[in-house]
Structures are given as C-alpha cells and as structure tokens.
C-alpha cells in the first residue's frame, strides 16, 4: 500500500478559532422555509441525493 503526502498548499484551510464577530453595520439574519414534497418518487430521491434530506 502506498501513501501520498499532502502538500501544505493543498490542505483545506480552517477558519480561525474563536468567536465569530459580525462587523459593525452588518446584520445577521437566519431564514427557514417549507416546501411541498413532490409525489414523484424519482424526483424526491433526486432531492434527497442533492440536499441530504
């Protein structure tokens, strides 16, 4: 079995640790919504695959 070394620039960058601060003058909003689930099983399966539902 061979292993490949990951180059430092190829690694995913992580967010800095600590509490996130919203800049002055900005507004944070959260949204939720509901949709009607399709009756067609193929379409519903596609939605589950794409959005993890």
N, CA, C and O atoms as a Maestro MAE file, in Angstrom:
{
 s_m_m2io_version
 :::
 2.0.0
}

f_m_ct {
 s_m_title
 :::
 protein
 m_atom[212] {
  # First column is atom index #
  i_m_mmod_type
  r_m_x_coord
  r_m_y_coord
  r_m_z_coord
  i_m_residue_number
  s_m_chain_name
  s_m_pdb_residue_name
  s_m_pdb_atom_name
  i_m_atomic_number
  :::
  1 25 0.844 -1.187 0.000 1 A "UNK " " N  " 7
  2 3 0.000 0.000 0.000 1 A "UNK " " CA " 6
  3 2 0.882 1.240 0.000 1 A "UNK " " C  " 6
  4 15 1.863 1.305 0.741 1 A "UNK " " O  " 8
  5 25 0.549 2.202 -0.807 2 A "UNK " " N  " 7
  6 3 1.328 3.432 -0.866 2 A "UNK " " CA " 6
  7 2 0.507 4.575 -0.301 2 A "UNK " " C  " 6
  8 15 -0.717 4.605 -0.424 2 A "UNK " " O  " 8
  9 25 1.195 5.504 0.313 3 A "UNK " " N  " 7
  10 3 0.521 6.690 0.822 3 A "UNK " " CA " 6
  11 2 1.114 7.902 0.133 3 A "UNK " " C  " 6
  12 15 2.295 7.932 -0.211 3 A "UNK " " O  " 8
  13 25 0.277 8.889 -0.056 4 A "UNK " " N  " 7
  14 3 0.734 10.103 -0.720 4 A "UNK " " CA " 6
  15 2 0.782 11.223 0.302 4 A "UNK " " C  " 6
  16 15 -0.146 11.385 1.094 4 A "UNK " " O  " 8
  17 25 1.846 11.987 0.289 5 A "UNK " " N  " 7
  18 3 1.959 13.141 1.174 5 A "UNK " " CA " 6
  19 2 1.139 14.290 0.607 5 A "UNK " " C  " 6
  20 15 1.129 14.520 -0.602 5 A "UNK " " O  " 8
  21 25 0.468 14.994 1.467 6 A "UNK " " N  " 7
  22 3 -0.335 16.141 1.044 6 A "UNK " " CA " 6
  23 2 0.519 17.388 1.176 6 A "UNK " " C  " 6
  24 15 1.049 17.688 2.246 6 A "UNK " " O  " 8
  25 25 0.642 18.103 0.078 7 A "UNK " " N  " 7
  26 3 1.422 19.333 0.097 7 A "UNK " " CA " 6
  27 2 0.709 20.362 0.974 7 A "UNK " " C  " 6
  28 15 -0.522 20.395 0.983 7 A "UNK " " O  " 8
  29 25 1.430 21.192 1.703 8 A "UNK " " N  " 7
  30 3 0.790 22.170 2.602 8 A "UNK " " CA " 6
  31 2 -0.229 23.056 1.910 8 A "UNK " " C  " 6
  32 15 -1.273 23.344 2.495 8 A "UNK " " O  " 8
  33 25 0.034 23.504 0.676 9 A "UNK " " N  " 7
  34 3 -0.910 24.380 0.000 9 A "UNK " " CA " 6
  35 2 -2.156 23.643 -0.487 9 A "UNK " " C  " 6
  36 15 -3.149 24.286 -0.828 9 A "UNK " " O  " 8
  37 25 -2.129 22.309 -0.528 10 A "UNK " " N  " 7
  38 3 -3.270 21.529 -0.978 10 A "UNK " " CA " 6
  39 2 -4.235 21.228 0.165 10 A "UNK " " C  " 6
  40 15 -5.358 20.786 -0.075 10 A "UNK " " O  " 8
  41 25 -3.813 21.461 1.388 11 A "UNK " " N  " 7
  42 3 -4.690 21.201 2.536 11 A "UNK " " CA " 6
  43 2 -5.779 22.251 2.608 11 A "UNK " " C  " 6
  44 15 -5.602 23.393 2.184 11 A "UNK " " O  " 8
  45 25 -6.927 21.830 3.163 12 A "UNK " " N  " 7
  46 3 -8.017 22.779 3.335 12 A "UNK " " CA " 6
  47 2 -7.675 23.745 4.461 12 A "UNK " " C  " 6
  48 15 -7.153 23.345 5.502 12 A "UNK " " O  " 8
  49 25 -7.972 25.002 4.244 13 A "UNK " " N  " 7
  50 3 -7.735 25.997 5.282 13 A "UNK " " CA " 6
  51 2 -8.914 25.988 6.240 13 A "UNK " " C  " 6
  52 15 -10.066 25.870 5.822 13 A "UNK " " O  " 8
  53 25 -8.624 26.110 7.507 14 A "UNK " " N  " 7
  54 3 -9.671 26.131 8.516 14 A "UNK " " CA " 6
  55 2 -9.922 27.561 8.980 14 A "UNK " " C  " 6
  56 15 -9.047 28.424 8.909 14 A "UNK " " O  " 8
  57 25 -11.133 27.782 9.451 15 A "UNK " " N  " 7
  58 3 -11.482 29.087 9.978 15 A "UNK " " CA " 6
  59 2 -10.688 29.336 11.256 15 A "UNK " " C  " 6
  60 15 -10.370 28.391 11.977 15 A "UNK " " O  " 8
  61 25 -10.368 30.580 11.543 16 A "UNK " " N  " 7
  62 3 -9.639 30.861 12.779 16 A "UNK " " CA " 6
  63 2 -10.473 30.482 13.994 16 A "UNK " " C  " 6
  64 15 -11.699 30.595 13.986 16 A "UNK " " O  " 8
  65 25 -9.791 30.033 15.030 17 A "UNK " " N  " 7
  66 3 -10.503 29.650 16.249 17 A "UNK " " CA " 6
  67 2 -10.962 30.895 16.985 17 A "UNK " " C  " 6
  68 15 -10.356 31.960 16.873 17 A "UNK " " O  " 8
  69 25 -12.025 30.747 17.727 18 A "UNK " " N  " 7
  70 3 -12.551 31.867 18.486 18 A "UNK " " CA " 6
  71 2 -13.956 32.211 18.023 18 A "UNK " " C  " 6
  72 15 -14.471 31.628 17.069 18 A "UNK " " O  " 8
  73 25 -14.555 33.142 18.696 19 A "UNK " " N  " 7
  74 3 -15.925 33.533 18.401 19 A "UNK " " CA " 6
  75 2 -15.974 34.406 17.152 19 A "UNK " " C  " 6
  76 15 -15.138 35.289 16.963 19 A "UNK " " O  " 8
  77 25 -16.953 34.148 16.313 20 A "UNK " " N  " 7
  78 3 -17.149 34.947 15.107 20 A "UNK " " CA " 6
  79 2 -17.786 36.275 15.495 20 A "UNK " " C  " 6
  80 15 -18.761 36.307 16.246 20 A "UNK " " O  " 8
  81 25 -17.240 37.352 14.991 21 A "UNK " " N  " 7
  82 3 -17.792 38.678 15.266 21 A "UNK " " CA " 6
  83 2 -18.362 39.256 13.978 21 A "UNK " " C  " 6
  84 15 -17.721 39.223 12.928 21 A "UNK " " O  " 8
  85 25 -19.560 39.779 14.076 22 A "UNK " " N  " 7
  86 3 -20.198 40.406 12.924 22 A "UNK " " CA " 6
  87 2 -19.686 41.847 12.842 22 A "UNK " " C  " 6
  88 15 -19.768 42.591 13.819 22 A "UNK " " O  " 8
  89 25 -19.167 42.233 11.696 23 A "UNK " " N  " 7
  90 3 -18.630 43.595 11.556 23 A "UNK " " CA " 6
  91 2 -19.694 44.660 11.804 23 A "UNK " " C  " 6
  92 15 -20.879 44.429 11.564 23 A "UNK " " O  " 8
  93 25 -19.272 45.807 12.278 24 A "UNK " " N  " 7
  94 3 -20.179 46.917 12.533 24 A "UNK " " CA " 6
  95 2 -20.947 47.313 11.287 24 A "UNK " " C  " 6
  96 15 -20.371 47.383 10.202 24 A "UNK " " O  " 8
  97 25 -22.226 47.571 11.424 25 A "UNK " " N  " 7
  98 3 -23.056 47.969 10.296 25 A "UNK " " CA " 6
  99 2 -23.640 46.797 9.520 25 A "UNK " " C  " 6
  100 15 -24.463 47.000 8.628 25 A "UNK " " O  " 8
  101 25 -23.230 45.571 9.845 26 A "UNK " " N  " 7
  102 3 -23.753 44.383 9.181 26 A "UNK " " CA " 6
  103 2 -24.903 43.820 9.997 26 A "UNK " " C  " 6
  104 15 -25.001 44.070 11.199 26 A "UNK " " O  " 8
  105 25 -25.773 43.059 9.344 27 A "UNK " " N  " 7
  106 3 -26.901 42.423 10.009 27 A "UNK " " CA " 6
  107 2 -26.862 40.928 9.702 27 A "UNK " " C  " 6
  108 15 -26.712 40.531 8.547 27 A "UNK " " O  " 8
  109 25 -26.995 40.110 10.730 28 A "UNK " " N  " 7
  110 3 -27.057 38.657 10.533 28 A "UNK " " CA " 6
  111 2 -28.521 38.232 10.607 28 A "UNK " " C  " 6
  112 15 -29.236 38.596 11.541 28 A "UNK " " O  " 8
  113 25 -28.949 37.476 9.635 29 A "UNK " " N  " 7
  114 3 -30.334 37.015 9.594 29 A "UNK " " CA " 6
  115 2 -30.357 35.522 9.324 29 A "UNK " " C  " 6
  116 15 -29.519 35.005 8.585 29 A "UNK " " O  " 8
  117 25 -31.298 34.842 9.910 30 A "UNK " " N  " 7
  118 3 -31.490 33.427 9.644 30 A "UNK " " CA " 6
  119 2 -32.847 33.222 8.988 30 A "UNK " " C  " 6
  120 15 -33.814 33.909 9.318 30 A "UNK " " O  " 8
  121 25 -32.916 32.296 8.079 31 A "UNK " " N  " 7
  122 3 -34.158 32.048 7.357 31 A "UNK " " CA " 6
  123 2 -34.487 30.567 7.407 31 A "UNK " " C  " 6
  124 15 -33.593 29.720 7.431 31 A "UNK " " O  " 8
  125 25 -35.741 30.270 7.424 32 A "UNK " " N  " 7
  126 3 -36.199 28.891 7.267 32 A "UNK " " CA " 6
  127 2 -37.398 28.921 6.324 32 A "UNK " " C  " 6
  128 15 -38.079 29.939 6.201 32 A "UNK " " O  " 8
  129 25 -37.642 27.815 5.673 33 A "UNK " " N  " 7
  130 3 -38.755 27.766 4.744 33 A "UNK " " CA " 6
  131 2 -39.241 26.335 4.629 33 A "UNK " " C  " 6
  132 15 -38.537 25.394 4.996 33 A "UNK " " O  " 8
  133 25 -40.432 26.185 4.125 34 A "UNK " " N  " 7
  134 3 -41.018 24.876 3.893 34 A "UNK " " CA " 6
  135 2 -41.419 24.784 2.426 34 A "UNK " " C  " 6
  136 15 -41.843 25.765 1.816 34 A "UNK " " O  " 8
  137 25 -41.275 23.591 1.879 35 A "UNK " " N  " 7
  138 3 -41.688 23.353 0.505 35 A "UNK " " CA " 6
  139 2 -42.562 22.116 0.479 35 A "UNK " " C  " 6
  140 15 -42.492 21.270 1.370 35 A "UNK " " O  " 8
  141 25 -43.377 22.021 -0.539 36 A "UNK " " N  " 7
  142 3 -44.220 20.837 -0.699 36 A "UNK " " CA " 6
  143 2 -43.372 19.716 -1.296 36 A "UNK " " C  " 6
  144 15 -42.727 19.896 -2.329 36 A "UNK " " O  " 8
  145 25 -43.379 18.563 -0.637 37 A "UNK " " N  " 7
  146 3 -42.580 17.428 -1.093 37 A "UNK " " CA " 6
  147 2 -43.221 16.822 -2.341 37 A "UNK " " C  " 6
  148 15 -44.431 16.595 -2.354 37 A "UNK " " O  " 8
  149 25 -42.436 16.553 -3.395 38 A "UNK " " N  " 7
  150 3 -43.013 16.010 -4.631 38 A "UNK " " CA " 6
  151 2 -43.518 14.581 -4.444 38 A "UNK " " C  " 6
  152 15 -42.925 13.800 -3.700 38 A "UNK " " O  " 8
  153 25 -44.610 14.245 -5.119 39 A "UNK " " N  " 7
  154 3 -45.171 12.902 -5.032 39 A "UNK " " CA " 6
  155 2 -44.390 11.906 -5.882 39 A "UNK " " C  " 6
  156 15 -44.393 10.710 -5.591 39 A "UNK " " O  " 8
  157 25 -43.725 12.383 -6.922 40 A "UNK " " N  " 7
  158 3 -42.933 11.515 -7.797 40 A "UNK " " CA " 6
  159 2 -41.708 11.018 -7.026 40 A "UNK " " C  " 6
  160 15 -40.879 11.817 -6.592 40 A "UNK " " O  " 8
  161 25 -41.597 9.703 -6.859 41 A "UNK " " N  " 7
  162 3 -40.510 9.123 -6.062 41 A "UNK " " CA " 6
  163 2 -39.139 9.380 -6.665 41 A "UNK " " C  " 6
  164 15 -38.168 9.524 -5.923 41 A "UNK " " O  " 8
  165 25 -39.029 9.442 -7.985 42 A "UNK " " N  " 7
  166 3 -37.742 9.706 -8.626 42 A "UNK " " CA " 6
  167 2 -37.269 11.127 -8.325 42 A "UNK " " C  " 6
  168 15 -36.085 11.353 -8.073 42 A "UNK " " O  " 8
  169 25 -38.189 12.072 -8.351 43 A "UNK " " N  " 7
  170 3 -37.842 13.459 -8.058 43 A "UNK " " CA " 6
  171 2 -37.470 13.607 -6.577 43 A "UNK " " C  " 6
  172 15 -36.499 14.285 -6.243 43 A "UNK " " O  " 8
  173 25 -38.237 12.977 -5.702 44 A "UNK " " N  " 7
  174 3 -37.948 13.032 -4.274 44 A "UNK " " CA " 6
  175 2 -36.585 12.419 -3.973 44 A "UNK " " C  " 6
  176 15 -35.845 12.944 -3.141 44 A "UNK " " O  " 8
  177 25 -36.246 11.325 -4.633 45 A "UNK " " N  " 7
  178 3 -34.952 10.684 -4.450 45 A "UNK " " CA " 6
  179 2 -33.822 11.598 -4.905 45 A "UNK " " C  " 6
  180 15 -32.773 11.666 -4.264 45 A "UNK " " O  " 8
  181 25 -34.036 12.293 -6.004 46 A "UNK " " N  " 7
  182 3 -33.038 13.229 -6.511 46 A "UNK " " CA " 6
  183 2 -32.803 14.362 -5.519 46 A "UNK " " C  " 6
  184 15 -31.664 14.769 -5.293 46 A "UNK " " O  " 8
  185 25 -33.875 14.865 -4.933 47 A "UNK " " N  " 7
  186 3 -33.753 15.937 -3.939 47 A "UNK " " CA " 6
  187 2 -32.985 15.451 -2.720 47 A "UNK " " C  " 6
  188 15 -32.110 16.152 -2.213 47 A "UNK " " O  " 8
  189 25 -33.313 14.246 -2.248 48 A "UNK " " N  " 7
  190 3 -32.591 13.690 -1.107 48 A "UNK " " CA " 6
  191 2 -31.109 13.544 -1.404 48 A "UNK " " C  " 6
  192 15 -30.267 13.828 -0.551 48 A "UNK " " O  " 8
  193 25 -30.789 13.099 -2.616 49 A "UNK " " N  " 7
  194 3 -29.394 12.916 -3.001 49 A "UNK " " CA " 6
  195 2 -28.657 14.258 -3.030 49 A "UNK " " C  " 6
  196 15 -27.523 14.355 -2.559 49 A "UNK " " O  " 8
  197 25 -29.292 15.281 -3.575 50 A "UNK " " N  " 7
  198 3 -28.632 16.574 -3.719 50 A "UNK " " CA " 6
  199 2 -28.525 17.350 -2.411 50 A "UNK " " C  " 6
  200 15 -27.540 18.053 -2.188 50 A "UNK " " O  " 8
  201 25 -29.531 17.229 -1.543 51 A "UNK " " N  " 7
  202 3 -29.590 18.084 -0.365 51 A "UNK " " CA " 6
  203 2 -29.546 17.341 0.961 51 A "UNK " " C  " 6
  204 15 -29.685 17.955 2.019 51 A "UNK " " O  " 8
  205 25 -29.353 16.029 0.919 52 A "UNK " " N  " 7
  206 3 -29.200 15.273 2.148 52 A "UNK " " CA " 6
  207 2 -30.448 15.201 3.001 52 A "UNK " " C  " 6
  208 15 -30.353 15.100 4.224 52 A "UNK " " O  " 8
  209 25 -31.609 15.252 2.386 53 A "UNK " " N  " 7
  210 3 -32.870 15.245 3.148 53 A "UNK " " CA " 6
  211 2 -33.349 13.885 3.515 53 A "UNK " " C  " 6
  212 15 -34.393 13.750 4.153 53 A "UNK " " O  " 8
  :::
 }
 m_bond[211] {
  # First column is bond index #
  i_m_from
  i_m_to
  i_m_order
  :::
  1 1 2 1
  2 2 3 1
  3 3 4 2
  4 3 5 1
  5 5 6 1
  6 6 7 1
  7 7 8 2
  8 7 9 1
  9 9 10 1
  10 10 11 1
  11 11 12 2
  12 11 13 1
  13 13 14 1
  14 14 15 1
  15 15 16 2
  16 15 17 1
  17 17 18 1
  18 18 19 1
  19 19 20 2
  20 19 21 1
  21 21 22 1
  22 22 23 1
  23 23 24 2
  24 23 25 1
  25 25 26 1
  26 26 27 1
  27 27 28 2
  28 27 29 1
  29 29 30 1
  30 30 31 1
  31 31 32 2
  32 31 33 1
  33 33 34 1
  34 34 35 1
  35 35 36 2
  36 35 37 1
  37 37 38 1
  38 38 39 1
  39 39 40 2
  40 39 41 1
  41 41 42 1
  42 42 43 1
  43 43 44 2
  44 43 45 1
  45 45 46 1
  46 46 47 1
  47 47 48 2
  48 47 49 1
  49 49 50 1
  50 50 51 1
  51 51 52 2
  52 51 53 1
  53 53 54 1
  54 54 55 1
  55 55 56 2
  56 55 57 1
  57 57 58 1
  58 58 59 1
  59 59 60 2
  60 59 61 1
  61 61 62 1
  62 62 63 1
  63 63 64 2
  64 63 65 1
  65 65 66 1
  66 66 67 1
  67 67 68 2
  68 67 69 1
  69 69 70 1
  70 70 71 1
  71 71 72 2
  72 71 73 1
  73 73 74 1
  74 74 75 1
  75 75 76 2
  76 75 77 1
  77 77 78 1
  78 78 79 1
  79 79 80 2
  80 79 81 1
  81 81 82 1
  82 82 83 1
  83 83 84 2
  84 83 85 1
  85 85 86 1
  86 86 87 1
  87 87 88 2
  88 87 89 1
  89 89 90 1
  90 90 91 1
  91 91 92 2
  92 91 93 1
  93 93 94 1
  94 94 95 1
  95 95 96 2
  96 95 97 1
  97 97 98 1
  98 98 99 1
  99 99 100 2
  100 99 101 1
  101 101 102 1
  102 102 103 1
  103 103 104 2
  104 103 105 1
  105 105 106 1
  106 106 107 1
  107 107 108 2
  108 107 109 1
  109 109 110 1
  110 110 111 1
  111 111 112 2
  112 111 113 1
  113 113 114 1
  114 114 115 1
  115 115 116 2
  116 115 117 1
  117 117 118 1
  118 118 119 1
  119 119 120 2
  120 119 121 1
  121 121 122 1
  122 122 123 1
  123 123 124 2
  124 123 125 1
  125 125 126 1
  126 126 127 1
  127 127 128 2
  128 127 129 1
  129 129 130 1
  130 130 131 1
  131 131 132 2
  132 131 133 1
  133 133 134 1
  134 134 135 1
  135 135 136 2
  136 135 137 1
  137 137 138 1
  138 138 139 1
  139 139 140 2
  140 139 141 1
  141 141 142 1
  142 142 143 1
  143 143 144 2
  144 143 145 1
  145 145 146 1
  146 146 147 1
  147 147 148 2
  148 147 149 1
  149 149 150 1
  150 150 151 1
  151 151 152 2
  152 151 153 1
  153 153 154 1
  154 154 155 1
  155 155 156 2
  156 155 157 1
  157 157 158 1
  158 158 159 1
  159 159 160 2
  160 159 161 1
  161 161 162 1
  162 162 163 1
  163 163 164 2
  164 163 165 1
  165 165 166 1
  166 166 167 1
  167 167 168 2
  168 167 169 1
  169 169 170 1
  170 170 171 1
  171 171 172 2
  172 171 173 1
  173 173 174 1
  174 174 175 1
  175 175 176 2
  176 175 177 1
  177 177 178 1
  178 178 179 1
  179 179 180 2
  180 179 181 1
  181 181 182 1
  182 182 183 1
  183 183 184 2
  184 183 185 1
  185 185 186 1
  186 186 187 1
  187 187 188 2
  188 187 189 1
  189 189 190 1
  190 190 191 1
  191 191 192 2
  192 191 193 1
  193 193 194 1
  194 194 195 1
  195 195 196 2
  196 195 197 1
  197 197 198 1
  198 198 199 1
  199 199 200 2
  200 199 201 1
  201 201 202 1
  202 202 203 1
  203 203 204 2
  204 203 205 1
  205 205 206 1
  206 206 207 1
  207 207 208 2
  208 207 209 1
  209 209 210 1
  210 210 211 1
  211 211 212 2
  :::
 }
}
